Amino acid sequence: MRAALLTGWRQPLELTRVDDPDCPAGGVVLRLLACGVCRSDWHAWTGGDPVPLPHIPGHEYCGVVEEVGAGVTRWKVGDRVIAPFILACGHCPDCAAGHQTICAQQELPGFTRAGAFAELIAVPYADTNLTALPAGMDPALAAALGCRVTTAWQALTGRAGLRAGEWLAVFGGGGVGLSAMLLGRALGARVVVVDVVDEKLDHARGLGADAAVNAATCDAAEAVREITGGGADVAIEALGIPATTVGALKSLRKLGRMVQVGMPAGEHCTMEIPMDAVYSGQLAVYGTRGMPAWRYPSLLSLIDGGHVDLTPLIARRVALSDASAELAAFDRPAPPGVAVITDFSA
């Protein structure tokens, strides 16, 4: 099969042919329809979240079942499916309790196993992790759900418990931040987006953000508190760096909830945060990572029912050969929207 291989940190991916993946017992092989290019892939590409080399990146994907392994009962060849980027075993106590994202036996395509920057991908634990795609859903949109949208949905509904009428502050206007803004609006919240790129802020306003703040020109936390009349009820940190984490915490009203969505990596693994604000404001701070597969149907139903339009997330449909340039774009403030690989032959 054709694949894009990571062979060195910050090096262009090598477009080459590799062996087709074996179909695992209990798993399937998918022919990829689409795969997003995500900032988490950039962390692997830079070595901030190192993977064994050579390696196939890519963890936001959907595809068609090409081969079914022994023991799979829910899926057949030809099914269109999506999978979370955390593939849980389905049998351990954490999985039994519904907490698949902390499964000790989890596997992560693009990180701990070969990913989806390729024509085919092997997916273990198929009965636990795969979800059928609605018949009319665009594969590019489905792939964009795989990390950014699902993580935002889990942060808002599974961690922070966002309620209609509350103020949501989103720090970071990239893919996951834009997802949080759109989903927050669908849930009935008022949303202010914080970024340092005017183009992203204009894009967020155009998609329904109630307010936008350029953190390069003001104290963003203070601006959010003024806009919201005392502070946001919920803040989403969507970048993984100290400036946005501290800003998100300081933007909250008392008893507010902050969710750390952005992945701290490399030098940002350890941060100084204002614990006095946490203490005096009696704030709740949550971490989140991915979303369990059993929660996909509620999100897909929201989208398929026309209650939220996430198509503006997709800014660029690119070829596999464009993946290197898309990864390098994360070295600087990236343009609005997300890139999705939809052509695996070029």
SERO-4910 file (N, C-alpha, C, O; in steps of 0.05 Angstrom, whole numbers):
BEGIN
 pado doro    nc1    nc2    nc3   cac1   cac2   cac3    cc1    cc2    cc3    oc1    oc2    oc3
  Met    A     17    -24      0      0      0      0     18     25      0     42     24      7
  Arg    A      6     48     -7     20     73     -7     17     85     21     -4     84     33
  Ala    A     39     97     31     39    108     58     59    131     59     77    133     43
  Ala    A     55    148     79     73    170     85     88    164    111     75    162    132
  Leu    A    114    160    110    130    151    132    145    174    145    157    190    132
  Leu    A    143    175    172    160    193    188    186    179    193    187    158    206
  Thr    A    208    190    182    234    177    185    254    193    201    276    184    209
  Gly    A    247    218    207    264    235    224    249    259    233    231    269    219
  Trp    A    256    270    256    241    293    268    243    317    249    265    325    240
  Arg    A    220    328    244    217    352    227    227    348    198    232    367    184
  Gln    A    228    323    190    236    317    162    211    312    146    191    302    156
  Pro    A    212    319    120    189    313    102    182    283    104    200    266    104
  Leu    A    157    277    105    148    249    105    156    236     79    155    248     57
  Glu    A    164    211     81    173    196     57    149    181     45    138    164     58
  Leu    A    142    188     21    120    175      7    132    149     -6    150    151    -22
  Thr    A    121    127      2    132    101     -6    111     80     -6     88     85      1
  Arg    A    119     56    -14    101     33    -12    110     14     10    134      9     12
  Val    A     92      6     27     98    -13     49     79    -36     47     59    -35     32
  Asp    A     84    -57     63     67    -80     63     39    -73     73     36    -56     91
  Asp    A     18    -85     61     -8    -82     72     -9    -92    101      5   -111    107
  Pro    A    -25    -80    118    -26    -90    146    -41   -116    148    -60   -122    133
  Asp    A    -32   -133    167    -46   -158    173    -71   -151    189    -72   -132    204
  Cys    A    -91   -167    184   -116   -163    199   -115   -177    226   -111   -201    227
  Pro    A   -117   -162    248   -114   -174    274   -139   -190    282   -161   -183    274
  Ala    A   -136   -211    298   -159   -224    310   -174   -204    327   -163   -189    342
  Gly    A   -201   -204    323   -217   -185    337   -217   -157    325   -230   -139    335
  Gly    A   -203   -154    302   -200   -128    290   -208   -128    260   -218   -149    250
  Val    A   -204   -106    247   -210   -104    219   -188    -88    205   -171    -76    218
  Val    A   -188    -90    179   -171    -72    162   -190    -53    147   -210    -62    135
  Leu    A   -185    -27    149   -201     -7    135   -185      4    111   -161      7    112
  Arg    A   -200      9     89   -190     25     67   -197     54     74   -221     60     76
  Leu    A   -177     71     76   -182     98     86   -198    115     66   -193    114     42
  Leu    A   -218    129     76   -233    148     60   -222    176     65   -221    193     47
  Ala    A   -214    182     89   -204    208     96   -188    207    122   -193    189    139
  Cys    A   -169    225    126   -154    227    151   -146    256    156   -135    269    138
  Gly    A   -152    266    180   -145    293    187   -116    296    193   -102    276    200
  Val    A   -105    321    190    -78    327    198    -81    345    222    -91    367    221
  Cys    A    -71    335    245    -77    347    271    -52    357    285    -30    348    279
  Arg    A    -55    376    303    -32    386    319    -19    363    334      5    364    339
  Ser    A    -35    343    343    -22    320    356     -3    305    338     17    295    347
  Asp    A     -9    304    312      9    292    293     35    309    291     57    299    288
  Trp    A     31    335    294     55    353    294     72    348    318     97    349    315
  His    A     61    342    341     77    335    365     94    311    359    117    310    367
  Ala    A     83    291    346     99    267    338    120    274    318    143    265    319
  Trp    A    113    291    298    131    298    276    155    314    287    177    311    276
  Thr    A    151    330    307    173    346    318    190    330    338    212    339    345
  Gly    A    180    307    348    194    292    369    185    301    397    195    289    416
  Gly    A    167    320    399    157    328    425    141    305    438    141    303    463
  Asp    A    128    289    422    115    265    432    126    242    415    113    233    396
  Pro    A    151    233    422    166    216    403    153    189    399    140    177    417
  Val    A    156    179    374    146    153    366    170    137    354    189    149    346
  Pro    A    168    111    354    190     95    342    191    100    312    170    100    299
  Leu    A    215    103    301    218    108    273    229     84    258    243     68    270
  Pro    A    221     80    233    202     96    217    174     90    226    168     69    239
  His    A    156    109    220    129    107    231    109    120    213    115    140    200
  Ile    A     84    109    212     63    121    196     45    137    216     32    126    233
  Pro    A     45    164    213     28    180    230     -2    178    222     -9    164    203
  Gly    A    -18    194    236    -47    196    229    -65    182    248    -63    158    251
  His    A    -84    197    260   -101    185    280   -130    194    278   -147    186    294
  Glu    A   -137    212    259   -164    221    255   -174    210    228   -168    221    207
  Tyr    A   -189    188    229   -194    174    204   -221    161    204   -234    156    224
  Cys    A   -230    156    179   -254    139    175   -248    122    150   -230    129    134
  Gly    A   -263    101    147   -257     84    124   -279     63    120   -299     62    133
  Val    A   -273     46    100   -291     24     93   -278     -3    101   -254     -7     96
  Val    A   -293    -20    114   -282    -46    123   -274    -62     99   -291    -68     81
  Glu    A   -249    -69     98   -237    -84     76   -234   -114     83   -237   -131     66
  Glu    A   -228   -119    108   -224   -147    118   -232   -148    147   -228   -129    162
  Val    A   -243   -171    154   -254   -175    181   -239   -198    194   -237   -220    183
  Gly    A   -228   -193    219   -213   -214    233   -231   -233    248   -255   -228    252
  Ala    A   -219   -255    257   -233   -275    272   -245   -263    298   -231   -248    312
  Gly    A   -270   -270    304   -282   -261    329   -298   -236    327   -312   -229    346
  Val    A   -296   -221    305   -311   -196    301   -340   -204    295   -346   -220    277
  Thr    A   -359   -192    309   -387   -199    306   -404   -176    295   -426   -180    285
  Arg    A   -395   -151    298   -412   -128    292   -408   -116    264   -424   -100    255
  Trp    A   -386   -124    250   -379   -111    226   -374   -130    203   -367   -153    207
  Lys    A   -379   -120    179   -375   -137    155   -361   -120    134   -360    -95    135
  Val    A   -350   -133    114   -336   -119     92   -356   -100     78   -379   -107     73
  Gly    A   -347    -76     74   -363    -55     61   -376    -35     80   -385    -15     71
  Asp    A   -375    -41    106   -386    -21    125   -369      4    126   -344      2    126
  Arg    A   -382     27    127   -368     53    131   -367     59    160   -388     60    173
  Val    A   -343     63    171   -341     66    200   -321     88    208   -305     97    191
  Ile    A   -322     96    233   -303    114    245   -294    102    272   -309     86    284
  Ala    A   -270    109    280   -260     99    306   -248    122    321   -237    141    309
  Pro    A   -249    121    348   -234    141    364   -204    137    361   -195    115    353
  Phe    A   -189    157    368   -160    153    366   -148    137    389   -126    127    388
  Ile    A   -164    134    411   -156    115    432   -172     90    429   -196     90    432
  Leu    A   -158     68    422   -172     42    417   -170     26    443   -148     16    450
  Ala    A   -192     23    456   -193      9    482   -198    -21    479   -209    -30    459
  Cys    A   -189    -36    499   -191    -65    497   -219    -75    500   -226    -96    488
  Gly    A   -236    -61    515   -264    -69    518   -268    -89    540   -291    -97    545
  His    A   -247    -99    554   -251   -121    573   -241   -114    601   -249   -127    620
  Cys    A   -225    -94    604   -213    -88    630   -234    -73    648   -255    -65    638
  Pro    A   -228    -71    674   -248    -57    692   -254    -28    683   -277    -20    686
  Asp    A   -234    -13    674   -240     14    665   -259     14    641   -277     30    640
  Cys    A   -255     -4    622   -273     -5    599   -301    -13    608   -320     -3    598
  Ala    A   -302    -32    626   -328    -41    636   -343    -19    650   -368    -19    650
  Ala    A   -329      0    661   -341     23    674   -347     46    655   -358     67    663
  Gly    A   -341     42    630   -346     63    610   -324     82    606   -327    102    592
  His    A   -301     77    618   -278     96    617   -257     86    598   -234     82    606
  Gln    A   -264     82    573   -245     70    553   -221     88    548   -200     78    540
  Thr    A   -223    114    553   -200    131    547   -177    128    567   -155    138    562
  Ile    A   -182    113    589   -160    108    608   -153     78    608   -139     69    627
  Cys    A   -162     63    589   -156     34    587   -126     30    587   -111     43    572
  Ala    A   -116     13    604    -88      8    607    -76     -7    583    -52     -7    578
  Gln    A    -94    -21    568    -85    -36    544    -90    -21    518    -89    -32    496
  Gln    A    -96      5    520   -103     20    497    -81     21    476    -57     19    482
  Glu    A    -89     24    451    -71     27    428    -79     53    414   -102     59    411
  Leu    A    -58     67    403    -63     93    391    -51     93    363    -27     96    359
  Pro    A    -68     90    342    -58     93    315    -44    120    311    -53    141    320
  Gly    A    -21    119    297     -6    143    293     14    148    315     31    166    312
  Phe    A     12    133    337     31    137    360     42    110    369     66    106    366
  Thr    A     26     93    380     36     67    389     34     45    368     45     23    371
  Arg    A     20     51    346     19     32    324     16     48    298     11     72    299
  Ala    A     18     35    275     17     48    249     -9     63    246    -30     53    253
  Gly    A     -7     88    235    -30    105    234    -43    106    206    -40     87    190
  Ala    A    -57    128    201    -75    129    178    -65    147    155    -81    154    138
  Phe    A    -40    155    155    -29    169    132    -21    147    112      2    144    105
  Ala    A    -41    132    103    -36    109     86    -63    101     73    -84    111     80
  Glu    A    -61     82     54    -85     73     41   -102     54     58   -126     52     56
  Leu    A    -88     39     76   -101     19     93    -92     22    122    -69     32    127
  Ile    A   -109     15    141   -101     14    169   -114     -9    183   -137    -16    178
  Ala    A    -99    -23    200   -110    -44    217   -120    -32    243   -106    -16    256
  Val    A   -144    -40    250   -157    -29    275   -164    -52    293   -181    -68    287
  Pro    A   -150    -55    316   -157    -76    335   -182    -70    351   -192    -47    350
  Tyr    A   -192    -90    365   -215    -86    383   -239    -73    368   -251    -54    378
  Ala    A   -245    -84    345   -265    -71    327   -292    -70    340   -306    -49    337
  Asp    A   -302    -91    353   -329    -90    364   -332    -69    386   -353    -58    390
  Thr    A   -310    -63    400   -311    -43    421   -309    -15    410   -322      3    422
  Asn    A   -294    -11    389   -287     17    381   -299     28    356   -301     53    354
  Leu    A   -308     12    338   -319     23    313   -348     32    317   -363     21    332
  Thr    A   -355     54    302   -382     64    301   -389     68    272   -373     78    256
  Ala    A   -414     61    264   -423     64    237   -427     94    230   -437    109    247
  Leu    A   -418    102    206   -423    129    197   -451    133    186   -461    115    173
  Pro    A   -464    155    192   -490    160    179   -486    160    149   -466    168    139
  Ala    A   -506    150    135   -504    145    106   -495    169     90   -479    167     72
  Gly    A   -505    193     97   -499    216     81   -476    233     91   -471    254     80
  Met    A   -461    224    111   -440    240    122   -415    241    104   -405    220     96
  Asp    A   -405    264     99   -381    268     83   -357    255     98   -353    262    121
  Pro    A   -342    238     85   -319    226     99   -299    246    109   -287    242    130
  Ala    A   -296    269     96   -277    289    106   -287    300    132   -270    305    150
  Leu    A   -313    304    135   -323    314    160   -320    292    182   -313    298    204
  Ala    A   -326    267    174   -324    245    193   -295    243    204   -291    238    228
  Ala    A   -276    246    186   -248    244    195   -241    267    214   -227    263    233
  Ala    A   -252    291    209   -246    313    226   -258    309    254   -249    321    273
  Leu    A   -278    292    256   -290    286    282   -271    270    300   -272    271    324
  Gly    A   -252    255    287   -238    234    301   -222    242    325   -217    226    343
  Cys    A   -213    267    327   -198    276    350   -209    303    360   -217    305    383
  Arg    A   -209    323    342   -215    350    351   -244    353    360   -249    363    382
  Val    A   -264    344    344   -292    347    351   -299    330    374   -313    338    393
  Thr    A   -291    304    373   -298    286    395   -286    295    422   -298    293    443
  Thr    A   -261    304    421   -248    314    445   -263    338    456   -266    341    480
  Ala    A   -271    356    438   -286    380    447   -313    372    459   -321    383    479
  Trp    A   -326    353    447   -353    344    457   -350    331    484   -366    336    502
  Gln    A   -329    314    488   -324    302    514   -317    323    535   -326    322    557
  Ala    A   -302    343    527   -294    364    546   -319    380    555   -322    386    579
  Leu    A   -336    386    536   -359    403    543   -381    388    558   -393    398    577
  Thr    A   -386    363    549   -409    348    560   -401    326    580   -416    320    598
  Gly    A   -378    315    576   -369    293    593   -353    302    617   -351    288    637
  Arg    A   -340    326    615   -323    335    636   -335    361    649   -341    361    673
  Ala    A   -338    382    634   -347    407    646   -377    409    650   -386    425    667
  Gly    A   -393    393    636   -422    395    639   -433    422    632   -449    433    646
  Leu    A   -425    432    608   -434    458    599   -465    459    597   -477    440    587
  Arg    A   -476    481    607   -506    483    607   -514    507    590   -499    527    587
  Ala    A   -538    505    579   -550    527    563   -550    552    579   -557    552    603
  Gly    A   -543    575    567   -543    601    580   -517    608    593   -513    631    601
  Glu    A   -498    589    596   -472    595    608   -454    608    588   -458    606    563
  Trp    A   -433    621    598   -412    632    581   -389    612    579   -380    601    599
  Leu    A   -381    607    555   -358    589    549   -336    606    537   -340    620    517
  Ala    A   -312    604    548   -289    618    537   -271    596    525   -263    577    538
  Val    A   -264    600    499   -247    581    485   -220    594    479   -219    613    464
  Phe    A   -199    584    491   -172    595    487   -158    578    466   -149    555    472
  Gly    A   -156    589    442   -144    575    420   -165    570    398   -184    556    402
  Gly    A   -161    583    375   -181    582    354   -174    562    332   -183    566    309
  Gly    A   -159    541    338   -153    521    318   -176    501    316   -199    508    322
  Gly    A   -170    477    306   -191    457    301   -207    450    325   -232    450    324
  Val    A   -194    444    347   -209    436    371   -223    459    384   -245    457    394
  Gly    A   -211    483    382   -224    507    393   -248    515    377   -269    521    389
  Leu    A   -246    513    351   -269    519    334   -291    499    338   -315    506    338
  Ser    A   -284    474    342   -303    453    347   -318    459    373   -342    457    375
  Ala    A   -303    467    394   -315    473    419   -334    497    417   -355    497    429
  Met    A   -326    517    401   -344    540    397   -370    531    384   -392    539    393
  Leu    A   -369    516    362   -393    508    348   -411    490    365   -435    493    365
  Leu    A   -398    471    379   -414    453    396   -425    468    420   -448    463    428
  Gly    A   -410    486    431   -420    503    454   -445    518    446   -464    520    461
  Arg    A   -444    530    422   -467    545    412   -491    526    408   -513    534    415
  Ala    A   -486    502    398   -508    483    394   -520    475    421   -544    467    422
  Leu    A   -504    475    442   -514    468    468   -528    491    483   -538    488    505
  Gly    A   -528    514    470   -542    537    481   -525    556    497   -536    574    511
  Ala    A   -499    553    496   -481    571    511   -474    596    494   -478    595    469
  Arg    A   -465    617    507   -453    640    494   -423    636    495   -412    628    515
  Val    A   -410    643    473   -382    635    469   -365    659    462   -371    675    444
  Val    A   -342    662    476   -321    681    468   -296    665    461   -288    647    476
  Val    A   -284    671    438   -260    657    429   -236    675    432   -237    699    425
  Val    A   -214    664    442   -189    678    446   -168    666    428   -164    642    428
  Asp    A   -154    683    413   -131    674    397   -113    698    392   -119    720    403
  Val    A    -92    695    377    -74    717    371    -73    723    341    -58    740    332
  Val    A    -90    709    326    -91    712    297   -118    724    289   -139    711    293
  Asp    A   -118    748    279   -143    762    272   -160    746    252   -184    746    254
  Glu    A   -147    732    233   -161    717    213   -178    695    227   -200    690    219
  Lys    A   -166    682    247   -181    661    261   -204    673    277   -226    661    279
  Leu    A   -199    696    289   -220    709    305   -243    718    287   -267    715    294
  Asp    A   -237    729    264   -258    737    244   -273    712    235   -298    713    232
  His    A   -259    690    231   -272    665    223   -291    655    244   -313    647    238
  Ala    A   -282    657    270   -300    648    292   -325    666    294   -347    656    298
  Arg    A   -321    692    291   -344    710    292   -364    703    269   -388    703    273
  Gly    A   -353    698    245   -370    691    223   -385    666    227   -406    662    214
  Leu    A   -376    648    244   -389    623    249   -407    624    274   -418    604    282
  Gly    A   -409    648    286   -428    650    308   -417    656    335   -433    658    354
  Ala    A   -391    660    338   -380    667    364   -392    693    373   -395    712    358
  Asp    A   -400    695    399   -412    719    409   -392    741    412   -399    765    411
  Ala    A   -367    734    417   -346    754    420   -319    741    414   -316    716    414
  Ala    A   -299    757    408   -272    747    402   -252    766    413   -256    791    413
  Val    A   -230    755    424   -210    771    437   -182    764    426   -175    741    424
  Asn    A   -167    784    418   -140    780    409   -121    783    433   -117    805    443
  Ala    A   -110    760    442    -93    760    465    -67    774    461    -52    780    480
  Ala    A    -60    780    436    -35    794    430    -37    824    436    -17    838    437
  Thr    A    -62    834    439    -66    862    442    -77    871    469    -81    895    473
  Cys    A    -83    851    486    -95    858    512    -91    836    532    -80    815    525
  Asp    A    -99    840    557   -100    819    576   -125    803    571   -147    812    577
  Ala    A   -122    779    559   -145    764    549   -163    756    572   -188    757    568
  Ala    A   -153    747    594   -170    739    617   -187    762    626   -211    759    632
  Glu    A   -175    785    629   -190    809    638   -211    816    617   -234    824    625
  Ala    A   -205    814    591   -224    820    571   -248    801    572   -271    809    569
  Val    A   -242    775    576   -264    755    578   -282    761    602   -306    759    600
  Arg    A   -269    768    625   -285    775    649   -303    799    644   -326    799    654
  Glu    A   -293    818    629   -309    842    623   -332    835    604   -355    843    609
  Ile    A   -327    820    583   -347    812    564   -369    796    577   -393    799    570
  Thr    A   -362    778    595   -381    759    607   -394    769    632   -411    756    644
  Gly    A   -386    793    641   -397    804    665   -388    790    690   -404    784    708
  Gly    A   -363    784    692   -352    771    716   -336    746    712   -323    736    730
  Gly    A   -336    736    687   -320    712    682   -336    690    668   -361    689    672
  Ala    A   -322    673    653   -336    651    640   -343    630    660   -330    626    681
  Asp    A   -364    615    655   -372    592    671   -354    568    665   -347    553    683
  Val    A   -347    566    639   -330    544    630   -308    555    612   -314    572    595
  Ala    A   -284    546    615   -262    553    597   -250    528    585   -245    509    599
  Ile    A   -245    529    560   -231    507    545   -204    517    537   -201    537    523
  Glu    A   -183    503    545   -156    509    537   -150    490    513   -150    465    517
  Ala    A   -145    501    490   -143    484    466   -117    486    451   -115    482    427
  Leu    A    -95    492    466    -69    494    453    -48    478    467    -31    466    454
  Gly    A    -48    478    494    -28    462    509     -3    477    516     18    465    520
  Ile    A     -5    504    519     18    520    527     11    537    552    -13    541    557
  Pro    A     31    546    567     25    560    592      8    585    589    -10    590    605
  Ala    A     13    601    568     -2    626    566    -32    621    564    -47    636    576
  Thr    A    -40    601    549    -69    597    545    -80    582    570   -103    586    577
  Thr    A    -64    565    582    -74    552    607    -79    572    629    -99    571    642
  Val    A    -59    589    634    -62    610    654    -85    629    647   -101    636    665
  Gly    A    -87    637    622   -108    655    614   -135    643    618   -154    656    627
  Ala    A   -138    617    611   -164    603    614   -172    602    644   -195    608    650
  Leu    A   -153    596    661   -159    595    690   -168    623    700   -187    625    715
  Lys    A   -153    643    693   -158    670    703   -183    683    691   -193    703    700
  Ser    A   -194    671    669   -218    682    656   -243    673    670   -265    683    663
  Leu    A   -242    654    688   -265    641    700   -278    658    722   -264    672    737
  Arg    A   -304    657    725   -317    667    748   -314    647    771   -305    625    766
  Lys    A   -321    655    795   -318    637    818   -336    612    813   -358    614    802
  Leu    A   -326    590    821   -338    563    817   -338    555    788   -353    537    780
  Gly    A   -322    568    772   -320    561    744   -305    534    739   -292    524    758
  Arg    A   -307    524    715   -295    498    708   -277    502    683   -285    514    663
  Met    A   -252    492    685   -234    494    663   -226    466    654   -221    449    671
  Val    A   -225    461    628   -217    435    617   -192    439    601   -191    455    582
  Gln    A   -171    424    608   -146    424    593   -149    405    570   -147    380    574
  Val    A   -154    415    546   -157    399    522   -131    397    506   -124    376    497
  Gly    A   -117    421    503    -92    421    489    -72    403    502    -70    402    527
  Met    A    -56    388    487    -37    369    498    -11    383    505      3    392    487
  Pro    A     -4    384    530     23    395    537     44    375    529     43    352    537
  Ala    A     63    384    514     85    366    505    111    380    506    112    405    507
  Gly    A    133    365    505    160    377    505    164    394    530    160    386    552
  Glu    A    173    419    525    179    437    547    154    446    562    156    458    584
  His    A    130    440    551    106    449    564     93    427    582     71    431    592
  Cys    A    107    405    585     96    383    601     92    392    630     73    383    644
  Thr    A    109    410    639    107    421    666    102    451    664    117    466    651
  Met    A     80    461    677     73    489    675     69    501    703     62    486    722
  Glu    A     74    527    706     66    542    730     38    553    726     34    567    706
  Ile    A     20    547    744     -7    557    741    -14    572    767     -3    567    788
  Pro    A    -33    591    765    -40    607    789    -58    592    808    -83    594    807
  Met    A    -46    577    826    -62    561    845    -78    579    864    -98    570    875
  Asp    A    -69    604    867    -85    623    883   -112    628    870   -133    630    884
  Ala    A   -113    629    844   -138    633    830   -156    608    833   -180    610    837
  Val    A   -144    584    831   -158    559    835   -170    558    863   -193    551    867
  Tyr    A   -153    566    883   -162    565    911   -183    585    917   -205    578    927
  Ser    A   -178    611    911   -196    632    919   -222    631    903   -244    638    913
  Gly    A   -220    622    878   -244    621    861   -259    594    863   -280    590    851
  Gln    A   -247    576    879   -259    549    882   -265    537    855   -287    527    849
  Leu    A   -245    538    838   -247    529    810   -244    499    808   -231    486    825
  Ala    A   -256    487    788   -252    459    781   -235    458    756   -241    471    736
  Val    A   -214    441    757   -196    438    734   -197    409    725   -191    391    741
  Tyr    A   -204    405    700   -206    378    689   -185    373    667   -179    392    653
  Gly    A   -176    349    665   -161    341    641   -180    324    624   -198    312    635
  Thr    A   -174    324    598   -190    306    581   -173    297    558   -154    311    550
  Arg    A   -179    274    548   -163    262    526   -181    243    510   -186    221    520
  Gly    A   -189    251    487   -206    234    470   -234    231    481   -243    245    499
  Met    A   -248    211    469   -276    206    477   -281    176    473   -273    165    452
  Pro    A   -294    163    491   -300    134    487   -319    130    465   -336    147    459
  Ala    A   -317    107    451   -333    101    428   -363    101    434   -379    107    416
  Trp    A   -370     93    458   -399     91    464   -413    118    463   -438    119    462
  Arg    A   -397    140    464   -409    166    463   -412    177    435   -424    199    431
  Tyr    A   -401    163    415   -403    173    387   -432    176    377   -438    197    365
  Pro    A   -450    157    382   -477    160    371   -491    186    378   -505    197    361
  Ser    A   -488    195    403   -501    220    410   -491    244    394   -506    261    386
  Leu    A   -465    245    390   -453    266    374   -461    264    345   -468    284    332
  Leu    A   -459    240    334   -467    236    305   -496    242    301   -503    253    280
  Ser    A   -513    236    320   -541    242    318   -546    273    317   -562    283    302
  Leu    A   -531    287    334   -533    316    335   -526    328    307   -539    346    297
  Ile    A   -504    317    295   -495    327    270   -514    319    247   -522    335    231
  Asp    A   -521    293    247   -537    282    225   -565    294    226   -579    296    205
  Gly    A   -575    302    249   -601    314    252   -602    343    245   -623    356    245
  Gly    A   -579    355    237   -578    383    228   -577    403    251   -583    426    247
  His    A   -571    394    276   -571    412    298   -545    428    301   -544    448    316
  Val    A   -524    419    287   -500    435    287   -486    429    260   -485    407    251
  Asp    A   -476    450    247   -462    448    222   -432    450    227   -422    472    233
  Leu    A   -418    428    223   -389    428    228   -373    429    202   -349    427    202
  Thr    A   -387    431    179   -372    432    154   -353    455    152   -333    453    138
  Pro    A   -358    478    165   -338    500    163   -311    493    176   -291    507    171
  Leu    A   -310    471    191   -284    463    202   -264    456    180   -240    460    182
  Ile    A   -274    445    157   -257    435    136   -248    458    119   -264    468    103
  Ala    A   -223    465    121   -212    487    105   -198    477     80   -199    491     59
  Arg    A   -186    454     81   -170    444     59   -173    414     56   -170    399     76
  Arg    A   -179    404     32   -179    376     25   -153    371     10   -149    383    -12
  Val    A   -135    355     20   -108    353      9   -102    324      2   -116    305      9
  Ala    A    -80    321    -12    -69    295    -19    -50    285      2    -39    301     18
  Leu    A    -44    259      1    -25    248     20      2    262     17     17    265     37
  Ser    A      9    270     -7     35    283    -11     36    311      1     58    323      4
  Asp    A     13    322      9     13    349     22     16    348     52     17    369     65
  Ala    A     17    323     64     16    321     93     40    335    106     37    347    127
  Ser    A     64    333     94     88    346    106     84    376    108     90    387    129
  Ala    A     74    388     88     69    417     89     49    425    110     51    445    123
  Glu    A     28    408    113      8    414    133     19    411    161     12    427    178
  Leu    A     36    392    165     49    389    191     67    413    197     66    424    219
  Ala    A     83    421    178    101    443    182     86    469    188     96    487    201
  Ala    A     61    471    178     45    496    182     39    500    212     35    523    220
  Phe    A     40    479    228     35    482    257     59    495    271     57    501    295
  Asp    A     81    499    258    103    513    270     97    543    275    111    556    291
  Arg    A     77    553    262     69    581    265     39    581    268     26    561    264
  Pro    A     28    604    275     -1    606    276    -14    597    250    -11    610    229
  Ala    A    -28    575    250    -39    563    226    -64    578    217    -77    591    233
  Pro    A    -71    576    191    -95    589    181   -120    575    193   -118    553    204
  Pro    A   -143    588    191   -168    577    202   -175    550    190   -167    544    167
  Gly    A   -189    534    205   -199    509    195   -178    487    196   -155    491    203
  Val    A   -187    463    187   -169    439    188   -165    428    160   -181    432    142
  Ala    A   -143    414    157   -136    401    132   -143    371    135   -137    359    156
  Val    A   -155    360    114   -162    332    114   -151    319     89   -156    328     67
  Ile    A   -137    296     92   -127    281     69   -151    265     58   -163    249     72
  Thr    A   -157    270     33   -179    255     20   -169    240     -5   -184    225    -17
  Asp    A   -144    245    -13   -133    232    -37   -108    218    -27    -88    230    -20
  Phe    A   -109    191    -27    -86    175    -17    -69    165    -40    -50    149    -36
  Ser    A    -75    173    -65    -60    163    -88    -40    183    -98    -23    176   -114
  Ala    A    -42    208    -89    -25    229   -100     -7    240    -78      9    258    -83
***
